[in-house]
Amino acid sequence: MVKLVLLSLLFIVNLPSSMPDSTGCDKLSIKTEITPIPGKHQSNVKIKVTGGVSPHHCIAFDKQHKLVSEDLNKLEFERLEPGSYDFYVSDHTGCTEKVVVKIK
């Protein structure tokens, strides 16, 4: 008589929320929320980031390549005039993504 013994193994693997790309960076997912200011030709922009390694940092330039804010910890930008803005979002490891925001 042959007894069959089943051995059950449970492996728990903690994987990052996103997998690194060919450069070793985790993909940053960036969403922007644009809120017009009533009665003005300005808008507030909020950057929402998932993925990568926290904390996230952001630097923004207007269409004349002028720095919008010197505070790298800022993910909310207020009273931006109509135009195109380049937002560079980086994670703690230096992986960076660019997103262009156009304010009407």
C-alpha positions as a LaTeX table, in Angstrom:
\begin{tabular}{lrrr}
\hline
Residue & $x$ (\AA) & $y$ (\AA) & $z$ (\AA) \\
\hline
Met1 & 0.00 & 0.00 & 0.00 \\
Val2 & 1.33 & 3.43 & $-0.98$ \\
Lys3 & 0.29 & 6.48 & 0.94 \\
Leu4 & 0.30 & 9.79 & $-0.81$ \\
Val5 & 1.22 & 12.69 & 1.41 \\
Leu6 & 0.49 & 16.14 & 0.13 \\
Leu7 & 2.68 & 18.87 & 1.43 \\
Ser8 & 1.28 & 22.33 & 1.19 \\
Leu9 & 3.67 & 25.25 & 1.23 \\
Leu10 & 2.58 & 28.82 & 1.49 \\
Phe11 & 4.89 & 31.52 & 0.24 \\
Ile12 & 4.11 & 35.12 & 0.94 \\
Val13 & 6.01 & 37.55 & $-1.17$ \\
Asn14 & 5.76 & 41.27 & $-0.69$ \\
Leu15 & 6.00 & 42.91 & $-4.08$ \\
Pro16 & 6.13 & 46.66 & $-4.66$ \\
Ser17 & 2.95 & 48.26 & $-5.97$ \\
Ser18 & 4.69 & 48.70 & $-9.31$ \\
Met19 & 7.58 & 46.87 & $-10.87$ \\
Pro20 & 10.83 & 48.60 & $-11.87$ \\
Asp21 & 11.36 & 49.47 & $-15.51$ \\
Ser22 & 14.60 & 48.89 & $-17.44$ \\
Thr23 & 16.25 & 51.82 & $-15.60$ \\
Gly24 & 15.39 & 50.34 & $-12.20$ \\
Cys25 & 12.67 & 52.90 & $-11.52$ \\
Asp26 & 9.17 & 52.13 & $-10.36$ \\
Lys27 & 6.59 & 53.71 & $-12.64$ \\
Leu28 & 5.09 & 56.87 & $-11.20$ \\
Ser29 & 1.42 & 57.39 & $-11.88$ \\
Ile30 & 0.63 & 61.10 & $-11.94$ \\
Lys31 & $-2.81$ & 62.65 & $-11.94$ \\
Thr32 & $-3.52$ & 66.35 & $-12.00$ \\
Glu33 & $-6.51$ & 68.18 & $-10.60$ \\
Ile34 & $-7.09$ & 71.66 & $-12.04$ \\
Thr35 & $-9.46$ & 73.94 & $-10.13$ \\
Pro36 & $-10.35$ & 77.28 & $-11.73$ \\
Ile37 & $-10.53$ & 80.23 & $-9.33$ \\
Pro38 & $-13.98$ & 81.87 & $-9.69$ \\
Gly39 & $-13.85$ & 85.41 & $-11.05$ \\
Lys40 & $-10.16$ & 85.21 & $-12.01$ \\
His41 & $-8.17$ & 83.95 & $-14.96$ \\
Gln42 & $-6.18$ & 81.66 & $-12.68$ \\
Ser43 & $-6.32$ & 78.06 & $-11.52$ \\
Asn44 & $-4.95$ & 75.91 & $-8.73$ \\
Val45 & $-3.23$ & 72.65 & $-9.66$ \\
Lys46 & $-2.89$ & 69.63 & $-7.39$ \\
Ile47 & $-0.49$ & 66.82 & $-8.30$ \\
Lys48 & $-1.44$ & 63.33 & $-7.10$ \\
Val49 & 1.26 & 60.67 & $-7.27$ \\
Thr50 & 1.15 & 56.91 & $-6.76$ \\
Gly51 & 3.94 & 54.43 & $-7.28$ \\
Gly52 & 7.62 & 54.89 & $-6.75$ \\
Val53 & 9.12 & 55.42 & $-3.33$ \\
Ser54 & 7.73 & 58.12 & $-1.02$ \\
Pro55 & 8.20 & 60.95 & $-0.41$ \\
His56 & 7.51 & 62.50 & $-3.80$ \\
His57 & 8.80 & 65.88 & $-4.92$ \\
Cys58 & 7.70 & 68.21 & $-7.70$ \\
Ile59 & 9.23 & 71.10 & $-9.57$ \\
Ala60 & 7.27 & 73.15 & $-12.10$ \\
Phe61 & 8.19 & 75.54 & $-14.89$ \\
Asp62 & 6.00 & 77.84 & $-16.96$ \\
Lys63 & 6.21 & 78.19 & $-20.75$ \\
Gln64 & 9.08 & 80.69 & $-20.42$ \\
His65 & 10.98 & 78.07 & $-18.36$ \\
Lys66 & 10.54 & 80.17 & $-15.22$ \\
Leu67 & 10.44 & 78.23 & $-11.96$ \\
Val68 & 6.91 & 78.27 & $-10.52$ \\
Ser69 & 7.84 & 77.31 & $-6.94$ \\
Glu70 & 11.10 & 76.75 & $-5.10$ \\
Asp71 & 9.46 & 74.40 & $-2.57$ \\
Leu72 & 10.22 & 70.86 & $-3.80$ \\
Asn73 & 7.90 & 69.32 & $-1.20$ \\
Lys74 & 4.94 & 71.15 & $-2.67$ \\
Leu75 & 2.39 & 69.15 & $-4.68$ \\
Glu76 & $-0.20$ & 71.93 & $-4.83$ \\
Phe77 & 0.32 & 75.06 & $-6.91$ \\
Glu78 & $-1.91$ & 78.10 & $-6.53$ \\
Arg79 & $-2.96$ & 80.97 & $-8.75$ \\
Leu80 & $-1.38$ & 79.77 & $-11.99$ \\
Glu81 & $-2.08$ & 81.93 & $-15.02$ \\
Pro82 & $-3.40$ & 80.41 & $-18.28$ \\
Gly83 & $-0.69$ & 78.61 & $-20.22$ \\
Ser84 & 1.34 & 75.44 & $-20.37$ \\
Tyr85 & 3.34 & 74.16 & $-17.39$ \\
Asp86 & 5.90 & 71.36 & $-17.16$ \\
Phe87 & 5.74 & 69.44 & $-13.87$ \\
Tyr88 & 8.64 & 67.13 & $-13.03$ \\
Val89 & 7.71 & 64.66 & $-10.31$ \\
Ser90 & 10.43 & 62.61 & $-8.59$ \\
Asp91 & 10.32 & 59.90 & $-5.98$ \\
His92 & 12.77 & 59.38 & $-3.10$ \\
Thr93 & 15.14 & 57.37 & $-5.32$ \\
Gly94 & 15.33 & 60.09 & $-7.99$ \\
Cys95 & 13.08 & 58.41 & $-10.58$ \\
Thr96 & 11.34 & 61.23 & $-12.45$ \\
Glu97 & 8.31 & 61.62 & $-14.70$ \\
Lys98 & 7.20 & 64.73 & $-16.60$ \\
Val99 & 3.61 & 65.80 & $-17.03$ \\
Val100 & 2.45 & 68.82 & $-19.02$ \\
Val101 & $-0.54$ & 70.74 & $-17.70$ \\
Lys102 & $-2.41$ & 73.27 & $-19.85$ \\
Ile103 & $-4.51$ & 75.84 & $-18.05$ \\
Lys104 & $-7.17$ & 77.62 & $-20.08$ \\
\hline
\end{tabular}
